[in-house]
Amino acid sequence: MINVIQYLEQNPSLITLLKEKKASLVGVTELELNAIITSFDEEIRLESSGFWY
């Protein structure tokens, strides 16, 4: 899974294709795919308190 994430980070245009269902990831479940797409959509922000949300 780490290799998939790294590849998608290097090729962000594939995220768009995955969202549009014009591409798929072999061996990745629908639940995993949704998690991957969501993780690329959300911004991770660091509060001054040091907590991630």
One Martini backbone bead per residue (centre of mass of N, CA, C, O) as a GRO file, in nm:
protein
   53
    1MET     BB    1   0.056   0.064  -0.019
    2ILE     BB    2   0.293   0.260  -0.011
    3ASN     BB    3   0.356   0.247  -0.315
    4VAL     BB    4   0.090   0.368  -0.408
    5ILE     BB    5   0.113   0.641  -0.266
    6GLN     BB    6   0.380   0.727  -0.394
    7TYR     BB    7   0.281   0.717  -0.685
    8LEU     BB    8   0.049   0.928  -0.648
    9GLU     BB    9   0.234   1.161  -0.562
   10GLN     BB   10   0.391   1.155  -0.848
   11ASN     BB   11   0.075   1.112  -0.984
   12PRO     BB   12  -0.190   1.318  -0.949
   13SER     BB   13  -0.368   1.258  -1.205
   14LEU     BB   14  -0.480   0.980  -1.099
   15ILE     BB   15  -0.685   1.085  -0.896
   16THR     BB   16  -0.884   1.193  -1.100
   17LEU     BB   17  -0.935   0.921  -1.242
   18LEU     BB   18  -1.042   0.777  -0.991
   19LYS     BB   19  -1.283   0.967  -0.935
   20GLU     BB   20  -1.397   0.913  -1.246
   21LYS     BB   21  -1.357   0.601  -1.313
   22LYS     BB   22  -1.089   0.575  -1.532
   23ALA     BB   23  -0.953   0.418  -1.295
   24SER     BB   24  -0.756   0.154  -1.135
   25LEU     BB   25  -0.674  -0.063  -0.852
   26VAL     BB   26  -0.514  -0.339  -0.824
   27GLY     BB   27  -0.599  -0.488  -0.512
   28VAL     BB   28  -0.812  -0.266  -0.437
   29THR     BB   29  -1.047  -0.174  -0.249
   30GLU     BB   30  -1.309   0.034  -0.215
   31LEU     BB   31  -1.234   0.130   0.068
   32GLU     BB   32  -0.940   0.200   0.006
   33LEU     BB   33  -0.994   0.398  -0.223
   34ASN     BB   34  -1.157   0.601  -0.055
   35ALA     BB   35  -0.926   0.662   0.142
   36ILE     BB   36  -0.725   0.768  -0.062
   37ILE     BB   37  -0.893   0.998  -0.181
   38THR     BB   38  -0.947   1.143   0.087
   39SER     BB   39  -0.646   1.195   0.163
   40PHE     BB   40  -0.605   1.388  -0.094
   41ASP     BB   41  -0.835   1.601  -0.013
   42GLU     BB   42  -0.717   1.649   0.259
   43GLU     BB   43  -0.610   1.863   0.503
   44ILE     BB   44  -0.328   1.889   0.705
   45ARG     BB   45  -0.329   2.025   1.031
   46LEU     BB   46  -0.135   2.226   1.255
   47GLU     BB   47  -0.151   2.304   1.557
   48SER     BB   48  -0.007   2.479   1.811
   49SER     BB   49  -0.045   2.219   2.003
   50GLY     BB   50   0.027   1.952   1.800
   51PHE     BB   51  -0.238   1.864   1.665
   52TRP     BB   52  -0.399   1.646   1.462
   53TYR     BB   53  -0.692   1.692   1.205
   0.00000   0.00000   0.00000
